[in-house]
Amino acid sequence: MKREEVIEKVNKFLVDEIEIEESLLKDDARLKEDLGIDSLDFVDIVVIVERNFGFKIKPEEMKDVRTLAQFYDYIETKVK
């Protein structure tokens, strides 16, 4: 899967299911501080990622993921 496809899918579920304003979805946006993703949202994201990309997010692998670009990178490496 190409990075563009990852970005498109991630952005779509962030807007449609997590209800984040599309204008906020920039590579350097911080997940918690800028996008307002909290622990309950993260539980939903785990389920959505599993459904859309076919793998489970491991919390320990996400500890250094702070920005949207890092989240794209994480998903991209897992689907290759």
ZIVEN-V488995 format. One record per residue. N is the residue number from 1. PHI is phi in whole degrees, -180 to 180 (NA if undefined). BURIAL is I if it has 16 or more other C-alpha atoms within 10 Angstrom, else O. Layout:
# ZIVEN-V488995
{{N | PHI | BURIAL} {N | PHI | BURIAL}}
This chain:
# ZIVEN-V488995
{{1 | NA | O} {2 | -79 | O} {3 | -57 | O} {4 | -59 | O} {5 | -67 | O} {6 | -61 | I} {7 | -60 | I} {8 | -61 | O} {9 | -66 | O} {10 | -62 | I} {11 | -61 | I} {12 | -62 | O} {13 | -74 | I} {14 | -65 | I} {15 | -77 | O} {16 | -74 | O} {17 | -106 | O} {18 | -97 | I} {19 | 63 | O} {20 | -95 | I} {21 | -62 | O} {22 | -58 | O} {23 | -65 | O} {24 | -84 | O} {25 | -81 | I} {26 | -120 | O} {27 | -52 | O} {28 | -89 | O} {29 | -66 | I} {30 | -82 | I} {31 | -59 | I} {32 | -82 | O} {33 | -71 | O} {34 | -92 | O} {35 | -97 | I} {36 | 72 | O} {37 | -76 | I} {38 | -107 | O} {39 | -64 | O} {40 | -69 | O} {41 | -62 | O} {42 | -63 | O} {43 | -60 | O} {44 | -63 | O} {45 | -62 | I} {46 | -58 | O} {47 | -65 | O} {48 | -66 | I} {49 | -63 | I} {50 | -61 | O} {51 | -68 | O} {52 | -87 | O} {53 | -118 | I} {54 | 80 | O} {55 | -144 | O} {56 | -97 | O} {57 | -77 | I} {58 | -99 | O} {59 | -52 | O} {60 | -66 | O} {61 | -79 | O} {62 | -94 | O} {63 | -61 | O} {64 | -99 | O} {65 | -86 | O} {66 | -116 | O} {67 | -113 | I} {68 | -63 | I} {69 | -61 | I} {70 | -67 | I} {71 | -67 | I} {72 | -58 | I} {73 | -59 | O} {74 | -59 | O} {75 | -64 | I} {76 | -59 | I} {77 | -69 | O} {78 | -76 | O} {79 | -94 | O} {80 | -80 | O}}
